[in-house]
């Protein structure tokens, strides 16, 4: 285990270095001049140059890169070009909101998706199976922004039960979480059904049934446990996508999260903020993959971490 963790740590450092380097140079290829945007359209060339100098954008790109990497090693993500505040301060206001939203989304979608998948597999080719898969196909087919608008129309505008925007209190997270998790619920339902059907065909399941074990223990104690090994992978991947893929949902609900911050930062060519956000998204994927690998070993002791 120790050797595995050391190996993963070194791989993480290499991955983050490649990502930070690629993103640093890529964002500077985006059309538009951040100095001009900050100074304003009516600013003179001299004003723009003064802004560029104050932001350090007049330095050669290799020198900017060296300053950026040096700051990262010290835990400094830089200063936002748009707000003139440390990027860490910008993130500290929004990051917890996105984490809460992603956690709520994956919690309800994984629970319901797995239950629908198991239910459909147990009643394969029966009406329960068709109903479950109809729900799943509908969830996959509908775009997030449309789901969001429909939920706002029903629960916020017509019924006045839930707020349509903001992040003030638990209620403000419900509609965004339902919107963000619908597609994931559908994906997990179909994947769980497929994985469960494969397990229910295995010899050890037939052996368990021949011993007189009832269908419920066969389903949950035997087939479900083994099918979860592959389902966990999908859950991990989807949770990683939620962190960086909540942009559209956050825009629909005017949600104060890092997805909204990313859109704003790209609009203003806020290089330090964009670089920091991409770095955070990458780090989340790496950490989640590590957790999934460890869960593999927990669910199936025969799997060795190496």
N, C-alpha and C positions, 0 to 999 in steps of 0.2 A: 504493500500500500504506500509506504513512504517513497519508494523508488518511483511509483506511478505518479504521485503528487508532485515530486520534483520534476519529472519529465513534463507533466502538464503545465507546471509553472514556467518552465523554460519555453515551451511552445507558446504559451500565452504572451510572454514578453516579445517573442519574435513576431507573432501575429499582430500585436498592438503596434509594434514599430513599423511594420509594413503598412498597416491601415492608416496610422497617423501621417506617415510620409506621403502615401498616395493621396489622401484627402487634402493635405496641405497644398500640394501642387495642383490638384484638380479644382479646388474652389477658386483658385486664382485664374482659372481658364473660363470661369463663368462671365458672360458679357456684362458690362456695367462697371462703373467706377464708384466705389463706396465713398470716396472723398467728395465727389460731386453730389451724391445723394444726401450726404450729411450736411454739406454746405448749402445745398438748395439750388434750384434751377437758375435763380437770379444772381447767384454769386459770381464774382469775377474770377478770372484765372488765378489771380494772386490769392484770393480767399481760398480757392480749392487747394492750391499748393501749400498754404499754411495749414489747412486741415490735414492734408496728406503727411506733412512733416510732423505734426503733433501726434498723429497715429502711428508713425513709424513706417508708413507705406512708401516713403521715398527711398528707403534703404534697398539695396539689392536683395532679390528673392533668397539667395543662399544665406545671406546674413539674417533675414527674417526667420528662415527655417532654423538656424542655429539658436536664435533667441527663443523661438517657440519650444524646441526640444529641451533647452536649458531650463525653461520655466516648468515644463512637464516634470522633469526630474526632481524639481523642488515642490511639486504639487500645485503649481500655479497654472491655471488654465487660461490665463490672460485676461484682458479687459475688453468688454463688449464695445465695438465701434459705434453701436447705435445708442446705448444708454450711458456709456462711460463708466459703467459699474463693473466690478469683477464678475467674470462669467460664473464663478461658484455661487455668487449671491443670486444671480438670475436663476440658476438651476435649483438652488435650495428652496425657492418659492414654488417651483413647478414640478420638480421631480417627484416629491411625495404624492402629489395628486395623480400623476400618471401611473405610479406603482400601485396605488390603491385601486385605480380604475382597472388596470390589467389584472390584478389579483381577484377582484370581484368578478370580472368577465370570465376568467379561466375557471374560477370556482363553480359558478352556476353552469357554464357551458360544458365543462368536463363531467360534472355530476349527471346532468340531464342527458348529455350525449351518450355516455356509457350505459345508462339505464335503458335508453331507447334501443341502443345497439344490442344489448343482452336480450332484451324483451323480443326484439325482432328475430334474433338468432334462435331463441327457444321456440318460437312459433313460425319457423320458416315456411314460406309459401302460404301462410294463412292470413286472415284479414289483419291480424295484429302486425304482421311483417309488412304488409302493404301500407298500412297506416303509418307505421314508423318511418319507412323509407320515403313516403310522400312528404312527411314533415322534413326529413333530411334534405331531399332534393329541393324543396321550397326554400329552406334555409340557405343552401348553397347558391341558388339561382338569384336571390334578391340582393341587390347592392346595398352596402352599408348606409349610404347617404339616404336612400329611399326608406329603409327601415327606420332610420332616425327621424325623418320628417313625419312618417306615419305615427310613430310613438308620440312625438311632440303634439301632433294634431289631436290625437285621442286623449292622452293622459294630461297634457298641459293646457291645451286650448279648450277642449270640449268638457272634460271632467274636472279640470283644475285640481288634480290630485298631486301632481309632481311638477317641480320647476323645469323649465326648458333650457335654462342656461346657468352658468356659474358653477362654483365648487363649494358653496356654503352649506355644509351639513351633509349627512348621509343621503338624504333624499335626492340631492343634485347629482349623485353618482349613479342612481338606479337606471335612468333612461340611457345614458351613454354606455353603461355596462351591458344592458340588454342588447343594444345596437351592436356593440363591438363583439359580443359573444355569440351572436346568432349563427354566423357562418362557421365558427369553430365548433359549436354544438352539432351542427349538421355534418361536418367533416368527421368528428369523433364518432358520431352515431353510425355512419357508414363503415368506418374503419373498424370499429368494435364489432359490428355485426359480421364483417368478413373474417376477422380474426377468430371470433367465437365459433363460427361455422366450421372453420378448419380444425379447431381444437375438438369440437364435438364429434368429428369423424375419426379421431385417433383411437388406437386400440385400447389405450388405458381407460378411455371413457366407456367403451363397450365392456371392458372387464369390470369396471365399477358398477355398471348397471346390472351385469350378470350376477353380481354379489348381492343384489337386492337393495342397493343404495338408492334412495329416492332422487327424483330429478332436481330438486332444489340444491341439495349438497353437491351433486354431480356438476351442476352448472356453476355455482359460486365457489365451491372449495377447490374443484379440480380445473375445469375448463377456464373459468374466469381468471384464476391466478396466472396460468400459463399464457393466456392471451394478453394479459396486461403488460408483458415484457415489451411487446411491439407498440402497444397503445401508449405507454409512457413516453416513447420516443416522439410520437406525434404531439402529445400534450406539451412536452418540452419545447419542440420546435414552434408550436403555435404560441406559447407564452413568450418566446423570444420575439416572434413577429408582432405580438401585441405591444411590446415596449416601443418599437420603432414604427409600427404600422397603424398607430391610433390617430394619425394626422387628419384624415378625413372626418372621423367621428368627432374629434376635438373641435374641428372647424364648425361642424354642424351645430354643436351645442355650446359654442363659445367657451369651451372648457380651458381652464388655465393650466395647461400641461406642457410637456416638452415637445409634443407634436405641433402645437400652436406656435411655440417658440421657434421651432425649426422653420416653419413657413415664414414667420416674420423675419428671421435671421437671413434666410435666402433672399427675401425681397430687398433687404437693405445691404446685401453682400457683407454681412457681419461675419468675417472670416473666423475670428476666435470662437464665436458661439457655434458656428456650423461645425468646426473641427472638434469641439468638445462634445457636441451632441452625437456625432458619428462615432467618436471614441467610446461614449457611454453605451450606444447601441451594440457595438462590437463586443465590449466587455460583458454585457448581459448575455449575449449568445454563447460566449466562451464559458461563463460560469454555469449557465443552464445546461450546456452539454456535459460539463463535469458532474453536475448533480444527477443527470440522467444516467451517466455511466455508473455512478455509485448505486443508484436505484436498481440497475440491472443486476448487480451482485447481490443486492438484498432480496429481490424477487426470485432470482435463480442462483443459488450458491455455487452451482457448477461453473458459472461464468467467472473467470479470473481476470482481475484488472492487471493490465500489463502495458 
